[in-house]
């Protein structure tokens, strides 16, 4: 099954590299491929496995669902969201706070910041554990929760 997923992702990467499929609705494989092409220096969602405590399901599916909730369902829409000035500002601030460049931020962080800029309530509802991440809290401007 992993081989099938990897084959799908490789095919989608090729299409996105050519500028094709930008209007196709994301599934997990398309999202991974798009981010690999659009944000090549960042760690892939496939590498983010156990980062989110209490996660049920694959991180790429959970992130895809969150993006879908805020209406970011295609490569074009995600590209548009990444070009919103507020998103760019937050990506830059977070990268600076953790000593990285925006281009090297993980795909997980990139997507979480996009979800936040589209609808902060969605991030709060779907990822309540992020309330305990001090770096992200500082970047996004929310108070850190207590255990």
N, C-alpha and C positions, 0 to 999 in steps of 0.2 A: 504494500500500500504506500509506503514511503517513497518507493521508486516512482510510482504513478504521480504522487504529489510533486516530487522533484522535477519530473518531466513536464508537468503542467506549468510549474513556476518558470522553468527554463524557456518554454515556449512563450509565455506571457512576457518575460523579460525581453526577449527578442522583439516582440511586437511593440512594447513600450519604447524600446530603444529606437525603433523606426518611427515613433510618433503615432503608431496605430493603437486601436482599442481604447482610446481615451474616453469614449462614451459608454464603454461596456461597464455594467454594474459589477462592483467588486464581489468576489467571494474571497475566502481566506488566501487562496493561492494568488489571485490577481493582486490583492493588496500587498502581499509580500513582494511580488515581482515589481510592482510599481515603485514601492519604496526603495527596493534594491537599485533601481535605475535612477530614480529622482534624487535619492539621498545615499549615494554609493559608499561614502566613507563612514556612515553610521552602522552600528551593530544591528543586524537583521532582527525582525520579530522572531525568527526561528531560533535565535540565540537567547531570547528573553524568557524562555520557559518558566522557571520557578521564581521569577522576580516579584510577582504579585502574590502576596500571601492569601491563602484560602481560595485560590483560583480553581474553578471547575471548568474544564474544557481547555482547549488550546488558546494561548494568548492571542494568536492571530485572529481567531474567531471572536474572542471577547472584544478585541479592539475594533474589528470590522463591525460588530454589532453596535458598539458605541458610536462609531463614525456614522453608521446608518441612522441611528437615533437622531443625530444632529443634521442629517440630510447630506452628508458627504459620502456619496455612494459610487463615484467613478473617479478615474484618474484626473479628468478635467476638473471636477469639483474639488478634489484634494489639492491639485496644483493651485487652483484659485484660492483655496483656504490658506495655503502656505505663503501666498503672496499678499495676504492682508497685512497692512502695516502693524497692527497689534500683534499678530502672530509672529511676524519677523522680529519685532521688538522683544517679545517674550523668549523666543528661541535664542536670541543674542544674549539677553540677560542671564538666562539659565546656563548657557555655555560658559559665560564669563564667571558665573558663581562657582562652577565646578572645575574651572581651569581648562576648558576645551574650546574649540571653535564651533560655531553653529553647525558646520558641515559634518562634524564628527559625533553629534548627538545621536543617541540610539533611536531607532525607528519607534520604539515604544514611547519615549519621551516626546518625540516629534508629534506623534498621534495624540498623546494625552494633552499636549498644549493646543493642538488644533481643536480637540473636543472642548477644552476649556473656553477658547475664544469664541466658539460657536454657541455654546450653552453651558455655563459653569454648573448649573444644577445637574446636568447629565453626568458630568464628571463626579460630582459629589455623590450622586445616587448609585452609579455603577462601580465606582472605585473608592468607597469610604475609607479604605486603609491608607489612601494617599494623604489623608489628614495628618499622618504621622511622619511624612517625609519632609524633613526640614528644608532641604534644598528646593524642592518643588514648591513648598508652601511659601518660601521667600520669593521665588520667581513669580508665582501667580498671585501673591498678595493675600493669602488667607492665614488665619491663625492655626497653629499646630494644635491638634486635638490632644487630649490626655487619655491614657489607657484606663 
